[in-house]
Amino acid sequence: MHFEVPKAKTLKEFGGEYVMIVISIATALALEHGVQTLHHRHLAHEAAVKIDAEIQTNVHELDEALNHNNEQQKKIMAAREQLLAGIKAKVDGQVLIKQLLEQHKLGLSIMSPSLRREAWEVAVANQGSSMARAC
């Protein structure tokens, strides 16, 4: 930064040069603040778009998992009803189990979604780094 000592001969000249220096510094600070504000808005908008996309993906995966698990529950409930009916009818246990396995093809299949949160974590990290740079 280049600094020149004011060469004012009168108080009025000194005041004019002082005001010019103050106005120059204030203008530079205002421009820097404006650029930083635009940059932060851009980052915030970008993060919001990515977070919304992740939320939509998470909702879709939750719906798929819920539908899958509900279908599995229906199969288990149907097998349960058949098992209860067989017990009440006093069907042989081995025969009843064989019928259940042949008709329902039972197995354990529970889905749980993998919830994404990378965009949120990146936004938080960017905010943290912005705050560290500001200090």
GUKE-60915 format. One record per residue (C-alpha): residue in three letters; chain; x, y, z. Coordinates in steps of 0.001 Angstrom, whole numbers, always signed. Each point is the difference from the previous one (the first is absolute). Example, Ala and Ser with C-alpha at 12.3 -4.5 7.8 and 13.67 -1.06 7.14 Angstrom:
<recs>
+---------+--------+---------+---------+---------+
: residuo : cadena :       u :       v :       w :
+---------+--------+---------+---------+---------+
:     ALA :      A :  +12300 :   -4500 :   +7800 :
:     SER :      A :   +1370 :   +3440 :    -660 :
+---------+--------+---------+---------+---------+
</recs>
This chain:
<recs>
+---------+--------+---------+---------+---------+
: residuo : cadena :       u :       v :       w :
+---------+--------+---------+---------+---------+
:     MET :      A :      +0 :      +0 :      +0 :
:     HIS :      A :   +1340 :   +3355 :    -982 :
:     PHE :      A :    -380 :   +2816 :   +2480 :
:     GLU :      A :    +780 :   +3630 :    -646 :
:     VAL :      A :    +263 :   +2551 :   +2727 :
:     PRO :      A :   -2457 :   +2808 :    -680 :
:     LYS :      A :   +1792 :   +3160 :   -1153 :
:     ALA :      A :   -2739 :   +2375 :    +966 :
:     LYS :      A :    +954 :   +3545 :    +798 :
:     THR :      A :   -3285 :   +1016 :   +1574 :
:     LEU :      A :   -2496 :   -1650 :   +2279 :
:     LYS :      A :   -2593 :     +74 :   -2803 :
:     GLU :      A :   +2314 :   -1898 :   -2382 :
:     PHE :      A :    +797 :   -2500 :   +2756 :
:     GLY :      A :   -3717 :    -500 :    +706 :
:     GLY :      A :    -669 :    -600 :   -3701 :
:     GLU :      A :   +2766 :   -2581 :    -275 :
:     TYR :      A :   -1141 :   -1660 :   +3233 :
:     VAL :      A :   -3582 :    -264 :   -1264 :
:     MET :      A :   +1252 :   -1490 :   -3299 :
:     ILE :      A :   +2003 :   -2639 :   +1874 :
:     VAL :      A :   -2949 :    -868 :   +2242 :
:     ILE :      A :   -2367 :    -196 :   -2976 :
:     SER :      A :   +2471 :   -2232 :   -1897 :
:     ILE :      A :    +338 :   -2405 :   +2929 :
:     ALA :      A :   -3763 :     -72 :    +617 :
:     THR :      A :    -616 :    -680 :   -3718 :
:     ALA :      A :   +2530 :   -2852 :     -31 :
:     LEU :      A :   -1554 :   -1556 :   +3112 :
:     ALA :      A :   -3515 :    +332 :   -1440 :
:     LEU :      A :   +1059 :   -1635 :   -3272 :
:     GLU :      A :   +1700 :   -2853 :   +1840 :
:     HIS :      A :   -3098 :    -493 :   +2155 :
:     GLY :      A :   -2190 :     -44 :   -3120 :
:     VAL :      A :   +2162 :   -2620 :   -1709 :
:     GLN :      A :     +55 :   -2158 :   +3150 :
:     THR :      A :   -3779 :    +277 :    +354 :
:     LEU :      A :    -545 :   -1106 :   -3601 :
:     HIS :      A :   +2407 :   -2888 :    +494 :
:     HIS :      A :   -1771 :   -1136 :   +3178 :
:     ARG :      A :   -3400 :    +228 :   -1681 :
:     HIS :      A :   +1257 :   -2117 :   -2874 :
:     LEU :      A :   +1367 :   -2628 :   +2416 :
:     ALA :      A :   -3251 :     +16 :   +1987 :
:     HIS :      A :   -2104 :    -431 :   -3141 :
:     GLU :      A :   +2227 :   -2811 :   -1239 :
:     ALA :      A :    -177 :   -1753 :   +3383 :
:     ALA :      A :   -3798 :    +381 :    +136 :
:     VAL :      A :    -377 :   -1598 :   -3441 :
:     LYS :      A :   +2235 :   -2930 :    +962 :
:     ILE :      A :   -1747 :    -482 :   +3358 :
:     ASP :      A :   -3420 :     +21 :   -1702 :
:     ALA :      A :   +1216 :   -2629 :   -2477 :
:     GLU :      A :   +1252 :   -2183 :   +2861 :
:     ILE :      A :   -3294 :    +381 :   +1856 :
:     GLN :      A :   -1913 :   -1106 :   -3115 :
:     THR :      A :   +2291 :   -3013 :    -374 :
:     ASN :      A :    -441 :    -873 :   +3682 :
:     VAL :      A :   -3786 :    +264 :    -271 :
:     HIS :      A :     +22 :   -2258 :   -3071 :
:     GLU :      A :   +2167 :   -2603 :   +1770 :
:     LEU :      A :   -2211 :    +170 :   +3107 :
:     ASP :      A :   -3090 :    -615 :   -2141 :
:     GLU :      A :   +1652 :   -2976 :   -1701 :
:     ALA :      A :   +1090 :   -1477 :   +3331 :
:     LEU :      A :   -3446 :    +524 :   +1510 :
:     ASN :      A :   -1748 :   -1633 :   -2966 :
:     HIS :      A :   +2413 :   -2942 :     +61 :
:     ASN :      A :    -412 :    -492 :   +3742 :
:     ASN :      A :   -3798 :    +254 :    -253 :
:     GLU :      A :      +6 :   -2722 :   -2678 :
:     GLN :      A :   +2139 :   -2200 :   +2244 :
:     GLN :      A :   -2379 :    +652 :   +2893 :
:     LYS :      A :   -2988 :   -1051 :   -2145 :
:     LYS :      A :   +1755 :   -3273 :    -881 :
:     ILE :      A :    +791 :    -669 :   +3651 :
:     MET :      A :   -3568 :    +803 :   +1066 :
:     ALA :      A :   -1389 :   -2369 :   -2656 :
:     ALA :      A :   +2345 :   -2737 :   +1215 :
:     ARG :      A :   -1035 :    +764 :   +3584 :
:     GLU :      A :   -3677 :    -380 :    -880 :
:     GLN :      A :    +686 :   -3292 :   -1764 :
:     LEU :      A :   +2065 :   -1206 :   +2950 :
:     LEU :      A :   -2746 :    +883 :   +2490 :
:     ALA :      A :   -2615 :   -1684 :   -2162 :
:     GLY :      A :   +2200 :   -3142 :    -222 :
:     ILE :      A :    +536 :     -26 :   +3774 :
:     LYS :      A :   -3727 :    +336 :    +613 :
:     ALA :      A :    -676 :   -2804 :   -2502 :
:     LYS :      A :   +2631 :   -2113 :   +1833 :
:     VAL :      A :   +2082 :    -574 :   -3140 :
:     ASP :      A :   +3291 :   -1814 :    +574 :
:     GLY :      A :   +2831 :   +2456 :    +701 :
:     GLN :      A :   +2361 :   -1322 :   -2661 :
:     VAL :      A :   -2733 :     +58 :   -2640 :
:     LEU :      A :   -1048 :   +3503 :   +1025 :
:     ILE :      A :   +3564 :   +1353 :    -186 :
:     LYS :      A :    +522 :   -1635 :   -3383 :
:     GLN :      A :   -3208 :   +1592 :   -1317 :
:     LEU :      A :   +1040 :   +3419 :   +1326 :
:     LEU :      A :   +3441 :    -173 :   -1556 :
:     GLU :      A :   -1352 :   -1142 :   -3373 :
:     GLN :      A :   -2799 :   +2564 :    -214 :
:     HIS :      A :   +1613 :   +3110 :   +1445 :
:     LYS :      A :   +3712 :    -375 :    -728 :
:     LEU :      A :    +717 :   +1784 :   +3253 :
:     GLY :      A :   +3290 :   +1650 :    +696 :
:     LEU :      A :   +1296 :   +2922 :   +1956 :
:     SER :      A :    +202 :   +3091 :   -2174 :
:     ILE :      A :    -158 :   +3370 :   +1695 :
:     MET :      A :   +1122 :   +3116 :   -1846 :
:     SER :      A :   +1386 :   +3063 :   +1663 :
:     PRO :      A :    +916 :   +3067 :   -2036 :
:     SER :      A :   +3444 :   +1529 :     +20 :
:     LEU :      A :    -717 :   +3623 :    +779 :
:     ARG :      A :   +2297 :   +2432 :   -1776 :
:     ARG :      A :   +1299 :   +3083 :   +1764 :
:     GLU :      A :   +3178 :    +913 :   -1867 :
:     ALA :      A :   -1380 :   +3297 :   -1355 :
:     TRP :      A :    -923 :   +1106 :   +3505 :
:     GLU :      A :   +3436 :    -895 :   +1336 :
:     VAL :      A :   +1705 :   +1870 :   -2864 :
:     ALA :      A :   -2174 :   +3062 :    +642 :
:     VAL :      A :    +888 :     -51 :   +3692 :
:     ALA :      A :   +3700 :    -394 :    -813 :
:     ASN :      A :    -149 :   +2881 :   -2488 :
:     GLN :      A :   -1712 :   +2178 :   +2582 :
:     GLY :      A :   +2657 :    -894 :   +2552 :
:     SER :      A :   +2825 :    +798 :   -2391 :
:     SER :      A :   -1656 :   +3301 :    -940 :
:     MET :      A :    -238 :    +948 :   +3656 :
:     ALA :      A :   +3647 :    -941 :    +579 :
:     ARG :      A :   +1111 :   +2144 :   -2960 :
:     ALA :      A :   -2060 :   +2930 :   +1283 :
:     CYS :      A :   +1829 :     -31 :   +3321 :
+---------+--------+---------+---------+---------+
</recs>
